[in-house]
């Protein structure tokens, strides 16, 4: 604290910065201790840069499951009935009955490494979410629990023949 010494005896209007500096230093120490402890993150796989071109077998590894309303009429809520009879999906442009989807996924992904088990889903936007999830559950039960699903946003791929 500052005190006027001398014979003036008037008011001192200077700001005392010592308490301000003390508070700022305490806050700085608190943040320096808390920030390293509170850092959390997610493990991600970043693709490594490759100099060579993509090998041709890489395109054969890609599996795209396309679902359209013309092949599987699931635009309306399913209720408890499940998928409609005769529901079909296309796996890499080959038609497959929904009932055979589990065995077909087992054939495709059966002997692949865990990192290569990726299924791309192309579905029309107007289809019911419940029906799409049932199809994905069937695919996952055939391919294994480590199947990764990627969503294709281009709706034309779902309707292409």
C-alpha positions as a printed Julia matrix, in Angstrom:
161×3 Matrix{Float64}:
   0.0     0.0     0.0
   1.24    3.45   -0.75
   1.2     6.19    1.81
   1.96    9.86    1.32
   4.81   11.01    3.46
   5.27   14.64    3.98
   3.33   17.67    4.82
   0.79   17.65    2.0
  -1.85   15.64    3.83
  -4.15   15.39    0.77
  -5.77   12.4    -0.9
  -3.67    9.95   -2.91
  -5.36    9.06   -6.18
  -2.74    6.62   -7.53
  -3.74    3.02   -8.29
  -2.19    0.36   -6.11
  -1.22   -2.43   -8.55
   0.29   -4.86   -6.03
  -3.01   -6.72   -5.26
  -3.81   -6.8    -8.99
  -0.46   -8.41   -9.79
  -0.94  -10.93   -6.98
  -4.35  -11.99   -8.3
  -3.08  -12.24  -11.9
  -0.11  -14.39  -10.85
  -2.35  -16.74   -8.84
  -4.69  -17.12  -11.85
  -1.72  -17.77  -14.12
  -0.45  -20.53  -11.85
  -3.93  -22.09  -11.63
  -4.29  -22.17  -15.43
  -0.77  -23.54  -15.87
  -1.66  -26.46  -13.58
  -5.2   -27.16  -14.86
  -4.72  -26.94  -18.66
  -2.35  -29.93  -19.06
  -4.63  -32.07  -16.89
  -7.79  -31.17  -18.8
  -6.51  -31.91  -22.29
  -8.4   -34.86  -23.72
  -8.51  -36.06  -27.27
  -9.67  -38.75  -29.64
  -7.51  -41.29  -31.4
  -7.78  -40.81  -35.13
  -6.18  -42.51  -38.06
  -4.73  -39.98  -40.44
  -3.94  -41.4   -43.86
  -0.27  -41.33  -44.7
   0.83  -39.52  -47.81
   1.78  -41.86  -50.6
   3.96  -40.97  -53.53
   2.78  -43.76  -55.79
  -0.6   -43.97  -57.47
  -3.44  -45.96  -55.89
  -2.99  -49.63  -56.74
  -5.8   -51.23  -58.77
  -6.73  -53.72  -56.04
  -7.65  -50.76  -53.82
 -10.79  -50.12  -55.87
 -11.76  -53.79  -55.53
 -11.58  -53.49  -51.75
 -14.18  -50.73  -51.75
 -17.65  -52.07  -50.97
 -20.65  -49.82  -51.58
 -24.11  -50.84  -50.42
 -26.77  -48.84  -52.27
 -30.38  -48.7   -51.08
 -33.14  -47.05  -53.09
 -36.9   -46.89  -52.73
 -37.36  -48.76  -56.02
 -35.41  -51.73  -54.64
 -36.62  -51.66  -51.05
 -39.86  -49.85  -50.17
 -38.91  -48.49  -46.74
 -39.93  -44.87  -47.16
 -42.69  -45.24  -44.55
 -42.19  -46.27  -40.9
 -41.84  -50.04  -40.59
 -43.56  -50.51  -37.28
 -43.01  -54.02  -35.96
 -43.23  -55.72  -39.34
 -39.54  -55.47  -40.23
 -38.25  -55.13  -43.75
 -40.77  -55.7   -46.55
 -40.57  -59.02  -48.4
 -38.54  -58.87  -51.58
 -36.41  -56.0   -50.28
 -33.17  -55.8   -52.26
 -29.95  -53.84  -51.91
 -27.1   -53.43  -54.36
 -23.58  -54.31  -53.29
 -21.14  -52.87  -55.82
 -24.03  -52.72  -58.35
 -24.91  -56.42  -57.84
 -28.42  -57.01  -56.51
 -28.76  -58.96  -53.3
 -31.88  -59.86  -51.32
 -31.95  -58.33  -47.85
 -32.46  -61.82  -46.42
 -29.13  -62.9   -47.96
 -27.27  -59.77  -46.87
 -25.71  -61.37  -43.78
 -24.17  -64.26  -45.71
 -23.06  -61.99  -48.56
 -21.26  -59.65  -46.14
 -19.61  -62.67  -44.54
 -18.31  -63.74  -47.97
 -17.01  -60.26  -48.8
 -15.45  -59.32  -45.46
 -14.67  -62.79  -44.09
 -10.93  -62.87  -44.71
 -10.14  -59.14  -44.64
  -7.99  -57.38  -42.09
  -9.73  -55.31  -39.44
  -8.55  -52.06  -41.04
  -9.99  -53.09  -44.45
 -13.53  -53.77  -43.2
 -15.19  -50.6   -44.48
 -18.71  -50.49  -45.95
 -19.89  -47.37  -47.74
 -23.63  -46.75  -47.51
 -25.42  -44.87  -50.26
 -29.12  -44.45  -49.5
 -31.83  -42.14  -50.7
 -32.61  -39.39  -48.23
 -36.34  -40.09  -48.18
 -35.9   -43.64  -46.86
 -36.86  -44.46  -43.29
 -33.97  -44.44  -40.83
 -35.24  -47.56  -39.05
 -35.07  -49.64  -42.22
 -31.56  -48.43  -43.03
 -30.4   -49.3   -39.5
 -31.89  -52.8   -39.84
 -29.98  -53.3   -43.09
 -26.77  -52.06  -41.45
 -27.33  -54.42  -38.5
 -27.68  -57.33  -40.91
 -24.48  -56.29  -42.71
 -22.62  -55.9   -39.42
 -23.72  -59.31  -38.15
 -22.3   -60.9   -41.29
 -19.07  -58.91  -41.49
 -18.29  -58.7   -37.78
 -18.48  -56.06  -35.07
 -15.35  -54.3   -36.34
 -17.08  -53.22  -39.57
 -16.76  -49.48  -40.18
 -19.52  -47.67  -42.04
 -18.98  -44.63  -44.23
 -21.89  -42.53  -45.48
 -21.97  -41.47  -49.14
 -23.74  -38.15  -49.48
 -24.24  -38.32  -53.25
 -27.8   -39.59  -53.62
 -27.26  -40.39  -57.31
 -25.07  -43.32  -56.3
 -28.01  -44.87  -54.44
 -30.28  -44.77  -57.49
 -27.67  -45.63  -60.15
 -28.02  -49.02  -61.74
